[in-house]
Amino acid sequence: MPSKKSSLTPEILLMDFPPDIGELAGQMRQFIRETVPKAEERAYPTWRAIGYRHPVSGYFCGIFPFAGRVDLAFEFGVLLPDPAKILEGKGTQVRYVHLAPGGELPLEEIRDLLLEAVNLPGSRAAKLEMIKAGAKRAD
């Protein structure tokens, strides 16, 4: 018998959200798959999110749906160049792009962030060391 964790699909997870949020999250899912075809997609029931893992660079981003918006979270967003200033967050590691249903999607900027995220060093320890050493985004 498959575990609950393995049987939860992104489609099932998104059924708990309003249709406009599911549609927006679906657009982002498709965009991530097109931009980073090697990425593995997985539903995370505890986070109520969809995460993406690259075979070389590891976990790099996630889609976090909420009642009125979708957040595209970059696990090591603090290390990403963001000349368009679309990343939000004040923490030491994660940064988000907040997306609203019906709003304009900054797809070119998101594409750049996705590609930069998968080009970070492969090991989590290396990325954490970069943060500790004070590496900053090259805006």
C-alpha positions in Angstrom: 0.0 0.0 0.0 1.5 3.4 -1.0 2.2 5.9 1.8 0.1 9.0 2.0 3.2 11.0 1.3 4.0 9.2 -2.0 0.3 9.2 -3.2 -0.2 13.0 -2.8 0.2 14.6 -6.1 0.5 18.4 -6.8 -3.0 18.2 -8.5 -4.6 16.7 -5.4 -2.8 19.3 -3.1 -4.1 22.2 -5.3 -7.7 21.0 -5.0 -7.8 22.5 -1.5 -7.4 26.0 -2.9 -9.7 28.4 -4.8 -9.7 27.8 -8.6 -7.8 31.0 -9.4 -5.0 30.0 -7.0 -4.9 26.5 -8.5 -4.7 27.9 -12.0 -1.9 30.3 -11.1 0.0 27.6 -9.3 -0.5 25.4 -12.4 0.9 28.1 -14.6 4.0 28.3 -12.4 4.3 24.5 -12.4 4.4 24.4 -16.2 6.8 27.4 -16.4 9.2 25.7 -14.0 9.1 22.4 -15.9 9.8 24.2 -19.2 12.6 26.3 -17.7 14.3 23.5 -15.7 13.3 20.3 -17.5 15.5 18.2 -15.2 13.7 19.3 -12.1 11.8 16.8 -10.1 8.4 17.9 -8.8 7.0 16.7 -5.5 4.0 17.6 -3.3 4.8 18.3 0.4 1.7 17.8 2.5 3.1 19.3 5.7 4.1 22.5 3.9 1.0 22.4 1.7 3.5 23.2 -1.2 5.0 21.8 -4.3 8.8 21.6 -4.3 11.4 21.3 -7.0 14.7 19.5 -6.8 17.5 19.5 -9.4 19.7 16.4 -9.8 22.9 18.5 -9.3 21.9 21.5 -7.3 19.3 19.9 -5.0 16.1 21.6 -3.7 15.9 25.1 -5.3 12.4 26.4 -5.2 8.8 25.7 -4.2 5.3 26.9 -5.0 3.4 27.8 -1.8 -0.3 28.5 -2.5 -2.4 30.6 -0.1 -6.0 31.8 -0.2 -5.2 35.0 -2.1 -1.8 34.5 -3.6 0.9 32.1 -4.6 4.5 32.5 -3.4 7.3 31.2 -5.4 10.0 30.5 -2.8 13.7 30.3 -3.6 15.5 28.2 -0.9 18.7 30.2 -1.3 17.2 33.3 -2.7 19.5 35.5 -0.7 22.3 34.4 -3.0 20.4 35.2 -6.3 20.9 38.3 -8.4 17.7 40.3 -8.5 18.2 43.4 -10.6 14.4 43.7 -11.1 13.9 43.7 -7.3 11.1 41.1 -7.3 12.4 39.0 -4.5 10.9 39.7 -1.0 11.9 38.6 2.4 14.2 39.6 5.2 15.4 36.2 6.5 18.9 35.0 6.2 18.2 32.5 3.4 14.8 32.2 1.6 13.3 34.8 -0.7 9.9 34.9 -2.3 8.2 36.2 -5.4 4.6 37.0 -4.4 2.2 36.3 -7.3 -1.5 37.4 -7.4 -4.2 35.8 -9.5 -5.0 38.0 -12.5 -1.8 40.0 -12.0 1.0 40.3 -14.5 3.6 37.5 -14.1 7.3 38.7 -14.3 8.2 35.5 -16.3 11.5 36.8 -17.7 12.7 37.7 -14.3 11.4 34.4 -12.8 13.2 32.5 -15.5 16.5 34.3 -14.7 16.0 33.4 -11.0 15.2 29.8 -11.7 18.3 29.4 -13.8 20.5 31.2 -11.3 19.1 29.0 -8.5 20.0 25.7 -10.3 23.5 27.1 -11.0 24.4 27.6 -7.3 26.8 25.0 -5.9 25.4 21.5 -5.5 25.8 21.0 -1.8 23.6 22.6 0.8 26.6 23.0 3.0 28.4 25.0 0.3 25.4 27.3 -0.1 25.2 27.8 3.6 28.9 28.6 3.7 28.4 31.2 1.0 25.7 32.8 3.2 27.9 32.6 6.2 30.8 34.2 4.3 28.6 37.1 3.4 28.0 36.3 -0.3 25.6 38.8 -1.7 23.5 39.0 -4.8 25.1 40.5 -7.8 22.3 43.0 -8.6 
